[in-house]
Amino acid sequence: MDINIVGIIIVALFLLGTAFHLRKRKTLIITSYVKPMLKISLLIIAVIFISMAHLIRGETVDYLIALSAIGFMISSIYSQGISEEGVCYFTGKTFILSTAPWNSIKKATLSEGEILGIEFSGKTARFNQAYRGKDTEKILGILEEHNLDTEKEK
């Protein structure tokens, strides 16, 4: 049995990233809503990664890399939301989550409905997140608490 050091390092890095995301998730007051299409996309990506691991070499370390990469992606998507420190969001450039501190967010534009869409605008970033409609009052309270300029879309 050949020990694949590079593969083990890759698995360790994905697991560290996953742990980072899960630690951020524990700080969330409200988690963002994950749209069904994104869930389907994650499932398709998971199938592709497992298939690639099987087709490339099919060794145990290949499956571990695929599974840890899948866990890393899933944790980055499901660890977004509102925390005491600010808003945790996925930048799109990297799968590592960023947090926009409350003092860097200048405006929140809301589109209300069954799913509450919010566009956060700040000094360095502009990003959108979706939340469950039932969380609207709680979110409005948090935005007001942090003196955010809020605007409702028509």
N, C-alpha and C positions, 0 to 999 in steps of 0.2 A: 504494500500500500504506500503510495507516494503522497507525502504531505505537501499540499499546495499552499505555501506561505502567503503568496500574493492573494489567493482566494480568501484565506482566513482574514487577512488585513481588510479586504473589501467588505466582507461580512461584518467585521468589527466596526468599520466606519458607518455602514448602514444602521447597525444597531445603536451606535452612539447618537446618530441623527434622530432615530426613532425615539430614544430616551429623552433627547432634548425637546422634541415635539410633545411627548406625553407629559413632561414636566410643565411645559407652557400650558397644556390643556387643563391641568389641575388648577391653574390660576384663573381660568375663565369664569366669569359671572354668567355670561350667556354665550352659548355656542352658535356658530352660524349654521344656516340651513344648507344642507348638501342636496343639490337638485338631482332628480332621478337620472337625468342624462349623464351627469358626472359619475354617478354610481355605476351605470352601465359601462362607461368608458373605463373606469377602474377595473371592472371585471374583465373586460376585453384585454386590457393591458396585462392583467395577471395571467390570463390564459396564454398570451403571447410570450411572456417571460418564462413561464414554466415550459412551454413548447421549445423555446430557444435553449433552455438548459438541457432538455432531453436531446435535442438534435445536435447541439455542438459537441458535447462529450458524454453527457449523461452521468457524470460522476456526482457523488454526494455533495462536494463543495459547490458544484454548479447549481444544484437545486437550492442549497443554502444561500447562495448569492441571490438567486431569483426570489426566494421567499423573503429574505431580508430587504431587498429592494422594494418589493411589493408592500411590506410593512411600513417602510420609510415613506413611500408615496401616500399610502392610506393615512398615516399619522399626520402628514403635512396638510392633507385636505380636511381631516376631522378635528384638527387642533386650532382652527381659526375662530375668532370671536372677540368678544369684549371682556377685558379684564380691568382690574383696578389701575394698572399701569398705562393702559391705552388699548389699541385695537391690534390684535394679532392677525396678520394677513399673509397670504401667499403672493409673492411678488411676480411670479411668472418667469423670472430670470433664473431662479434657483429653487429647489424644493425646500430649502431651509426657510422657516417662517421668520418674518420680521415683525417687530412691534412698533407701531406708530404711537409715541407718547401723546397723552392728551394735550400737552402744551404745544405740540407741533401740528395738531389738527385744527384747522380754521373753520371748516364748514361741513355740515352733513346735510345732504339732499335726500329726502325720503320719498319713496313712492309706495303708498300704503295699499294693502290688499290682503288676500289670504297669506301671501308671502310678502314680507316687508323688504323692499330693496333700499339699500342705503349706499350713497356715493360719498365717501369721505375725501375731503380735499385738505391738503396741508402744505407745509413749507416744501417738503421734498417728495411727496407722493400723492397720487390720486388713485383710489381703488374702490371697487364695488364689492359689497357683500349682501347676502340674502339672510333674512331671519324669519322665524315663524311669526305669523300675525299676532298670535297670542302673547308674544313678548313685547309688543309695541309700547305699551304703557311703561314697562320697566326700562326699556331702552330710552324712551323720551326722558324719563327721570334721570338716567345716567348722563345723557347728553346735556340736560339742563344743569345738573350738578357740576359739570365741567365747563359751564358757560360757553357751550358750542353754539355757533350761529346755525340754526336749523331752518330748512326751507322744505316745503312740501311741493312735490311735482303735481301738476294737474293732469 
